Amino acid sequence: MKKISFTLILLLTSLLTRFSYAATPVLAGQPIKWSYTARKTAAGEAVLLITATLADGWHLYALNNPANSPVRLAFNFLPDPSYRPEGNVDQPEPVTRFEKLFGADISYFEHEVVFQQKVKLTGKTAAVKGTIEFTVCSSRQCLPPETISFNINIK
């Protein structure tokens, strides 16, 4: 009887631990949530604010990783006559660590990061469309690279 009770307790503990790990690090089923907004900064100018919110224990790779790194981040803006990107996407200072697996310094973000892109407007409004290519990892796993689309209205 003790052996059966011990086995049952061990099984339940294992299931509860696995369930709590699976439920904790994700936001609505995903470890990352993207949000977008725009702010006019002057007549004919705006800044796009692209925010990534990460679940605890997950990180998003940064823009400036080596070209041969499989963990790159990229923002692609579709051409449109209503706006023109000015310069490159700005990012805050990432965490940088040497990764043996890649043999290089790799940069990433944890918790939340806001990327900014300045744009020149040709009219009073614009719809900025594009894609984000990214990879997220935890200490246990990396998800396959993903590409998502966005649409940011500037009014």
C-alpha positions as CSV (number, residue, x, y, z in Angstrom):
1,M,0.0,0.0,0.0
2,K,2.9,2.4,0.8
3,K,4.5,1.6,-2.5
4,I,1.3,2.5,-4.4
5,S,0.7,5.7,-2.4
6,F,4.3,6.8,-3.0
7,T,4.0,6.1,-6.7
8,L,0.7,7.9,-6.9
9,I,2.2,11.0,-5.1
10,L,5.2,10.9,-7.3
11,L,3.0,10.8,-10.4
12,L,0.8,13.6,-9.2
13,T,3.8,15.8,-8.3
14,S,5.3,15.2,-11.7
15,L,2.1,16.1,-13.5
16,L,1.5,19.2,-11.4
17,T,5.1,20.4,-11.9
18,R,4.8,19.8,-15.7
19,F,1.4,21.6,-15.8
20,S,2.6,24.6,-13.8
21,Y,5.8,24.9,-16.0
22,A,3.7,24.7,-19.2
23,A,1.1,27.2,-17.9
24,T,3.4,29.8,-16.4
25,P,5.8,30.9,-19.1
26,V,3.3,31.7,-21.8
27,L,1.0,34.6,-22.6
28,A,-2.3,33.3,-24.1
29,G,-0.5,30.2,-25.4
30,Q,2.6,32.0,-26.7
31,P,5.8,33.1,-24.8
32,I,5.8,36.5,-26.7
33,K,3.1,39.1,-27.3
34,W,3.6,41.9,-29.8
35,S,1.8,45.3,-29.7
36,Y,2.1,48.3,-32.0
37,T,1.4,52.0,-31.8
38,A,2.5,55.2,-33.5
39,R,3.1,58.7,-32.1
40,K,3.3,61.8,-34.3
41,T,6.4,63.8,-33.3
42,A,6.1,66.7,-35.7
43,A,4.3,67.8,-38.8
44,G,5.0,65.0,-41.3
45,E,6.9,62.9,-38.9
46,A,6.0,60.0,-36.6
47,V,7.7,57.2,-34.6
48,L,6.5,53.6,-34.6
49,L,6.6,51.9,-31.2
50,I,6.8,48.1,-31.6
51,T,6.6,46.3,-28.2
52,A,7.5,42.7,-27.4
53,T,6.3,41.4,-24.0
54,L,7.9,38.1,-23.0
55,A,6.7,35.6,-20.5
56,D,9.0,34.9,-17.5
57,G,12.0,32.7,-18.5
58,W,11.9,33.6,-22.2
59,H,14.1,35.9,-24.2
60,L,13.9,37.5,-27.7
61,Y,17.1,37.8,-29.8
62,A,18.3,41.3,-30.7
63,L,18.9,43.0,-34.0
64,N,22.6,43.1,-33.9
65,N,23.6,39.4,-33.7
66,P,26.2,38.0,-36.1
67,A,25.2,37.4,-39.7
68,N,25.8,33.6,-39.3
69,S,23.7,33.4,-36.2
70,P,20.4,31.5,-36.5
71,V,18.8,33.8,-33.9
72,R,18.4,37.0,-35.8
73,L,15.6,39.6,-35.5
74,A,14.5,41.6,-38.5
75,F,11.8,44.2,-39.2
76,N,10.7,44.5,-42.8
77,F,8.5,47.5,-43.9
78,L,6.4,47.2,-47.0
79,P,6.9,50.1,-49.5
80,D,3.9,52.5,-49.5
81,P,3.6,56.0,-50.9
82,S,2.1,57.3,-47.6
83,Y,5.3,57.0,-45.6
84,R,9.1,56.5,-45.7
85,P,11.2,54.8,-43.0
86,E,14.0,57.1,-41.7
87,G,17.1,55.3,-40.6
88,N,17.2,51.9,-38.9
89,V,15.0,50.4,-36.2
90,D,16.3,51.6,-32.8
91,Q,16.5,49.2,-29.9
92,P,17.6,49.6,-26.2
93,E,20.8,48.1,-25.0
94,P,20.3,44.3,-25.0
95,V,21.9,41.7,-22.6
96,T,25.0,40.3,-24.4
97,R,26.6,37.0,-23.4
98,F,29.1,34.6,-25.1
99,E,27.2,31.5,-26.3
100,K,29.4,28.4,-26.7
101,L,26.9,26.9,-29.1
102,F,27.3,29.8,-31.6
103,G,30.9,30.6,-30.7
104,A,30.0,34.3,-30.5
105,D,28.5,37.0,-28.3
106,I,24.7,36.8,-28.7
107,S,22.4,39.7,-27.7
108,Y,18.8,39.3,-26.4
109,F,16.0,40.9,-24.4
110,E,14.0,39.7,-21.5
111,H,10.6,40.8,-20.0
112,E,9.7,43.7,-22.3
113,V,11.4,45.7,-25.1
114,V,10.2,48.6,-27.2
115,F,11.7,49.0,-30.7
116,Q,11.3,52.4,-32.4
117,Q,11.3,53.3,-36.1
118,K,11.1,56.9,-37.3
119,V,9.0,57.6,-40.4
120,K,8.3,60.6,-42.7
121,L,4.7,61.0,-43.7
122,T,3.7,62.2,-47.2
123,G,0.1,62.9,-46.0
124,K,-1.8,63.3,-42.8
125,T,-2.3,59.6,-42.3
126,A,-0.5,56.3,-43.2
127,A,-0.9,52.6,-42.7
128,V,2.5,51.1,-42.1
129,K,2.6,47.4,-42.9
130,G,5.4,44.9,-42.6
131,T,6.7,41.7,-41.0
132,I,8.8,40.8,-38.0
133,E,11.1,37.8,-38.1
134,F,12.1,36.6,-34.7
135,T,13.2,33.7,-32.5
136,V,12.4,33.2,-28.8
137,C,14.1,30.8,-26.4
138,S,14.0,29.7,-22.8
139,S,16.6,27.9,-20.8
140,R,14.9,24.6,-21.9
141,Q,14.0,25.2,-25.5
142,C,14.0,27.5,-28.6
143,L,10.9,27.8,-30.7
144,P,11.3,27.7,-34.5
145,P,11.9,31.1,-36.1
146,E,8.6,32.9,-36.8
147,T,7.4,35.6,-39.1
148,I,4.4,37.7,-38.2
149,S,2.7,40.6,-40.0
150,F,1.8,44.0,-38.6
151,N,-0.3,47.0,-39.6
152,I,0.2,50.3,-37.7
153,N,-2.2,53.1,-38.5
154,I,-0.9,56.7,-38.1
155,K,-3.6,59.3,-37.7
